[in-house]
Each structure stands twice: as structure tokens, then as C-alpha cells.
């Protein structure tokens, strides 16, 4: 859905939608920056360039190049040395949001958490089963 928002770059008011996060003017600037980056890395001798080399050669901000990669405008299959940082540790990755080692660490932590929760449930169940309830004698005498 479209909503009225301020551009994060120039603070102009624009209608934000699922396709654009910046105003029309900033979007045009981003498109020019994309063309500059793409023209640079599509040359055979520049296809193996790293992000830092692309930043130095084109003058385009690293964050904007990473945005192009994350949104799929730049396909990493064609450029073997391009990547973006893992959201947990910052190492360069080519797919997903976290690297394989961080993903394995997260899985291990989740398994430990699940096992601990299961152990707590079992302990609570055992405690509940071991509890005895005494019936008040006055209630028993009425019957």
C-alpha cells in the first residue's frame, strides 16, 4: 500500500510504495549511480572487482551498491568477488542474510533452547504428578 512519507535522503515528501523507498528525484540519482556501477563492472577487466574497488573507481557509496545487490539489480552470479555483509558478523556473503557459520550457530542455539524448554515442561509435569491433594474432613463427613 502507498503511504505518505519523507525521503530518507533529501527529506522531501513523497508517496512511498513497495517499489520505491525514496522520492522521484533521489530515485533518478540512484538509477544514474546504478548505471555508473553497472557500466564499470560489466567490462571484462572489472568483473572480478571487489566492492571497495568499485567504490573507489566509481565514487558511488558502498551502501548504495549493497542496496543494488540486495534488491537484485546486480546479479552476483556474474561478478564473483562482489558480496554483502552477514547481518550477524559482517563477513562477506553472496546469498541469504547470515553466513553459514552464523546460521549453524543460530541452529545450535535454537536446538539448545528447544531442549531446555522440553526439559522445563517435563519437570513441571513431574512436579504436577507428584503433588497430593488432601480432602477436607468436613466434606467427607457430610456424605
C-alpha positions as CSV (number, residue, x, y, z in Angstrom):
1,X,0.0,0.0,0.0
2,X,1.1,3.5,-0.7
3,X,1.7,5.9,2.2
4,X,2.9,9.5,2.5
5,X,6.5,9.6,3.8
6,X,9.6,11.7,4.0
7,X,12.5,10.7,1.7
8,X,15.4,9.3,3.9
9,X,17.9,11.1,1.7
10,X,16.6,14.6,1.0
11,X,13.6,14.8,3.4
12,X,11.1,15.6,0.7
13,X,7.6,14.4,1.0
14,X,6.6,11.6,-1.4
15,X,4.3,8.6,-1.8
16,X,6.2,5.5,-0.5
17,X,5.2,2.2,-2.0
18,X,6.6,-1.3,-2.2
19,X,8.8,-0.4,-5.2
20,X,10.4,2.9,-4.0
21,X,11.7,3.9,-0.7
22,X,13.0,7.3,-1.9
23,X,11.4,10.3,-3.7
24,X,11.4,10.6,-7.5
25,X,14.5,12.9,-7.7
26,X,16.6,10.6,-5.4
27,X,15.4,7.6,-7.3
28,X,16.6,9.2,-10.6
29,X,20.0,9.8,-8.9
30,X,20.1,6.1,-7.7
31,X,19.4,5.0,-11.3
32,X,22.3,7.1,-12.6
33,X,24.5,5.6,-9.9
34,X,23.4,2.1,-10.8
35,X,24.2,2.8,-14.5
36,X,27.7,4.1,-13.5
37,X,28.3,1.0,-11.3
38,X,27.0,-1.4,-13.9
39,X,29.0,0.2,-16.8
40,X,32.1,-0.2,-14.7
41,X,31.7,-3.9,-13.6
42,X,30.3,-5.2,-16.9
43,X,33.7,-4.5,-18.5
44,X,35.6,-7.8,-18.7
45,X,38.7,-6.5,-16.8
46,X,36.4,-5.2,-13.9
47,X,34.2,-8.2,-13.4
48,X,36.4,-9.5,-10.6
49,X,36.4,-6.2,-8.8
50,X,35.6,-6.2,-5.1
51,X,33.1,-3.8,-3.5
52,X,35.9,-1.5,-2.4
53,X,37.4,-1.4,-5.8
54,X,34.0,-0.5,-7.3
55,X,33.5,2.3,-4.7
56,X,37.0,3.7,-5.5
57,X,36.6,3.6,-9.2
58,X,33.0,4.9,-9.5
59,X,32.7,7.2,-6.5
60,X,29.4,5.6,-5.6
61,X,28.7,4.9,-1.9
62,X,29.2,1.4,-0.7
63,X,25.7,1.4,1.0
64,X,24.1,2.2,-2.4
65,X,26.0,-0.6,-4.1
66,X,24.9,-3.0,-1.4
67,X,21.3,-1.9,-1.9
68,X,21.7,-2.8,-5.6
69,X,22.9,-6.2,-4.7
70,X,20.2,-6.8,-2.0
71,X,17.4,-5.7,-4.3
72,X,18.7,-8.0,-7.1
73,X,19.6,-5.2,-9.5
74,X,23.2,-6.5,-9.6
75,X,23.3,-10.3,-10.0
76,X,26.2,-11.8,-8.1
77,X,26.4,-14.8,-10.4
78,X,28.1,-12.6,-13.0
79,X,30.5,-10.9,-10.5
80,X,32.4,-13.5,-8.4
81,X,34.1,-11.0,-6.0
82,X,31.0,-9.0,-5.1
83,X,29.1,-9.7,-1.9
84,X,27.4,-8.1,1.0
85,X,28.0,-8.4,4.8
86,X,26.4,-11.0,7.0
87,X,23.9,-9.4,9.3
88,X,25.4,-11.0,12.4
89,X,29.2,-11.0,12.0
90,X,29.8,-8.8,8.9
91,X,31.7,-11.4,6.8
92,X,31.1,-11.1,3.0
93,X,28.3,-13.4,1.8
94,X,26.6,-14.0,-1.6
95,X,23.2,-15.2,-0.5
96,X,20.8,-15.1,2.4
97,X,21.1,-12.8,5.4
98,X,23.7,-14.6,7.5
99,X,26.8,-16.6,6.7
100,X,26.9,-20.4,7.1
101,X,28.8,-20.3,10.4
102,X,26.4,-17.9,11.9
103,X,23.4,-19.9,10.6
104,X,24.9,-23.1,12.2
105,X,25.4,-21.2,15.5
106,X,21.8,-19.9,15.4
107,X,20.6,-23.5,14.7
108,X,22.7,-24.8,17.6
109,X,21.3,-22.1,19.9
110,X,17.7,-22.9,18.8
111,X,18.2,-26.6,19.5
112,X,19.6,-25.8,23.0
113,X,16.6,-23.6,23.6
114,X,14.2,-26.2,22.4
115,X,15.8,-28.9,24.6
116,X,15.8,-26.6,27.6
117,X,12.1,-25.8,27.1
118,X,11.3,-29.5,26.8
119,X,13.2,-30.2,30.0
120,X,11.3,-27.5,31.8
121,X,7.9,-28.9,30.5
122,X,8.9,-32.4,31.7
123,X,10.0,-31.1,35.1
124,X,6.7,-29.2,35.5
125,X,4.7,-32.3,34.5
126,X,6.6,-34.5,37.0
127,X,6.0,-31.9,39.8
128,X,2.3,-31.7,38.9
129,X,2.0,-35.5,39.0
130,X,3.9,-35.8,42.4
131,X,1.5,-33.4,44.2
132,X,-1.0,-34.9,46.6
133,X,-4.2,-33.2,47.5
134,X,-5.8,-33.8,50.8
135,X,-9.6,-33.7,51.1
136,X,-11.0,-31.7,54.0
137,X,-12.5,-34.0,56.7
138,X,-15.7,-31.9,57.0
139,X,-16.5,-32.5,53.4
140,X,-16.1,-36.3,53.8
141,X,-18.3,-36.4,56.9
142,X,-21.3,-34.8,55.0
143,X,-21.5,-37.7,52.7
